[in-house]
Amino acid sequence: MVCVYCGSETQVVNSRHQRRNNQVWRRRRCLRCRAVFTTLEAADYANALRVEAGSVFKPFLADLLYTEVLLALSDRKQAYIDAREVTATIIKNLLQHPSSPLFKPQEISQATAAVLQKFDKQAWHRYAAEHPSVQ
C-alpha cells in the first residue's frame, strides 16, 4: 500500500480483523512523510461471486445491493449508515450457506427481505413492493 499523501511505501502499525463486516482494519504509517492513515481490506465480491441472470453470469455488485437497501430505508434519519450495516448483514447471511459462488437473484432478494423484515417493517414493505418474488 502506498501513502495517500505522498505515494511512498507504508508500514502497518496496527491491524484488526472486523468479523462483523468481514474486513481487516489497518493503521498505516508512511515511511517517508510519517503520515498516519487507516485502510479497510475487504473481499472483492465482484470477482469472487456471480449472479445468474438467465444464461448469463454477472458479477455480484455490493453497491447495487446497497442502493436497493438505501432506497428501502430512505425514510430513516441515518439511512446511509443503516443501509451500509444492513447490506453487510445481508452479504454475511448470503455467504454463510453458499453451495457455490453463484447466486440467483431470487436468493439475494429473499435474503434482503428477511434482514429488512427484522430491521424495519416499513422498509421491508417498500422493498417487497419493488420485488414481488419475496412475498
C-alpha positions as CSV (number, residue, x, y, z in Angstrom):
1,M,0.0,0.0,0.0
2,V,1.3,3.4,-0.8
3,C,0.8,6.6,1.2
4,V,-2.4,8.5,0.2
5,Y,-0.5,11.8,0.7
6,C,2.9,11.3,-1.0
7,G,2.7,8.0,-2.7
8,S,5.6,6.3,-0.8
9,E,5.7,2.9,0.8
10,T,3.8,2.4,4.1
11,Q,4.2,0.2,7.1
12,V,1.3,-1.4,9.0
13,V,1.5,-0.4,12.7
14,N,-1.8,-1.9,13.8
15,S,-4.2,-4.5,12.4
16,R,-7.6,-5.9,13.5
17,H,-10.0,-8.3,11.9
18,Q,-13.6,-6.9,11.8
19,R,-15.7,-10.1,12.0
20,R,-19.0,-8.2,11.6
21,N,-18.1,-6.8,8.2
22,N,-15.6,-9.4,7.2
23,Q,-12.9,-6.8,6.8
24,V,-9.4,-6.1,8.1
25,W,-8.8,-2.7,9.6
26,R,-5.2,-1.5,9.3
27,R,-3.5,1.6,10.7
28,R,-0.6,2.6,8.4
29,R,2.3,5.0,8.6
30,C,4.2,6.4,5.7
31,L,7.9,5.7,5.8
32,R,8.8,9.0,4.1
33,C,6.3,11.7,5.3
34,R,5.3,9.8,8.5
35,A,1.6,10.5,7.9
36,V,-0.8,8.0,9.6
37,F,-4.0,6.8,8.0
38,T,-6.4,3.9,8.1
39,T,-7.4,1.4,5.5
40,L,-10.0,-1.3,5.3
41,E,-9.2,-4.5,3.4
42,A,-12.3,-6.4,2.2
43,A,-13.1,-9.2,-0.3
44,D,-13.7,-8.2,-3.9
45,Y,-17.2,-9.7,-4.3
46,A,-17.5,-8.6,-7.9
47,N,-14.7,-11.0,-8.8
48,A,-15.4,-13.7,-6.3
49,L,-19.2,-14.1,-6.6
50,R,-21.6,-14.3,-9.6
51,V,-25.3,-13.7,-10.1
52,E,-27.2,-15.9,-12.6
53,A,-29.2,-13.7,-15.0
54,G,-30.8,-16.1,-17.4
55,S,-28.0,-17.8,-19.2
56,V,-25.5,-15.0,-18.4
57,F,-23.5,-14.8,-15.2
58,K,-22.9,-11.3,-13.9
59,P,-20.6,-10.1,-11.1
60,F,-22.2,-9.6,-7.7
61,L,-22.2,-5.9,-7.1
62,A,-22.4,-5.0,-3.5
63,D,-23.0,-1.4,-4.4
64,L,-26.2,-2.3,-6.3
65,L,-27.4,-4.2,-3.3
66,Y,-26.5,-1.2,-1.1
67,T,-28.5,1.1,-3.4
68,E,-31.6,-1.2,-3.2
69,V,-31.3,-1.2,0.6
70,L,-30.8,2.5,0.8
71,L,-34.0,3.1,-1.2
72,A,-35.9,0.9,1.2
73,L,-34.5,2.7,4.2
74,S,-34.8,6.2,2.7
75,D,-37.2,7.4,5.5
76,R,-34.7,6.7,8.3
77,K,-32.6,9.5,9.9
78,Q,-29.4,7.6,9.4
79,A,-30.3,5.9,6.1
80,Y,-26.8,5.8,4.7
81,I,-25.3,4.3,7.8
82,D,-28.2,1.9,8.3
83,A,-28.0,0.8,4.7
84,R,-24.3,0.1,4.9
85,E,-24.8,-2.1,8.0
86,V,-27.9,-3.9,6.6
87,T,-26.0,-4.6,3.4
88,A,-23.1,-6.1,5.3
89,T,-25.5,-8.3,7.2
90,I,-27.2,-9.5,4.0
91,I,-23.9,-10.3,2.4
92,K,-22.8,-12.1,5.6
93,N,-26.0,-14.2,5.5
94,L,-25.6,-15.0,1.8
95,L,-22.1,-16.2,2.4
96,Q,-22.9,-18.4,5.4
97,H,-24.5,-21.2,3.3
98,P,-23.2,-20.9,-0.2
99,S,-23.4,-24.1,-2.2
100,S,-21.3,-22.3,-4.9
101,P,-20.2,-18.7,-5.6
102,L,-23.2,-18.4,-7.9
103,F,-26.5,-16.8,-6.6
104,K,-29.9,-16.5,-8.2
105,P,-31.4,-13.0,-8.0
106,Q,-34.3,-14.5,-6.0
107,E,-31.9,-15.8,-3.3
108,I,-30.5,-12.3,-2.9
109,S,-33.9,-10.7,-2.8
110,Q,-35.2,-13.2,-0.2
111,A,-32.1,-12.7,1.9
112,T,-32.5,-8.9,1.7
113,A,-36.2,-9.1,2.6
114,A,-35.5,-11.4,5.6
115,V,-33.0,-8.9,7.0
116,L,-35.2,-5.9,6.3
117,Q,-38.2,-7.5,7.9
118,K,-36.3,-7.9,11.1
119,F,-34.7,-4.5,11.0
120,D,-37.5,-2.2,9.7
121,K,-41.0,-3.3,8.8
122,Q,-41.7,-0.2,6.7
123,A,-38.5,-0.7,4.7
124,W,-39.5,-4.3,4.2
125,H,-42.9,-3.3,2.8
126,R,-41.2,-0.8,0.5
127,Y,-38.7,-3.4,-0.7
128,A,-41.3,-6.1,-1.1
129,A,-43.4,-3.8,-3.3
130,E,-40.5,-3.4,-5.7
131,H,-39.6,-7.1,-5.6
132,P,-42.7,-9.3,-5.9
133,S,-40.7,-12.5,-5.7
134,V,-40.2,-12.1,-2.0
135,Q,-43.9,-12.0,-0.9
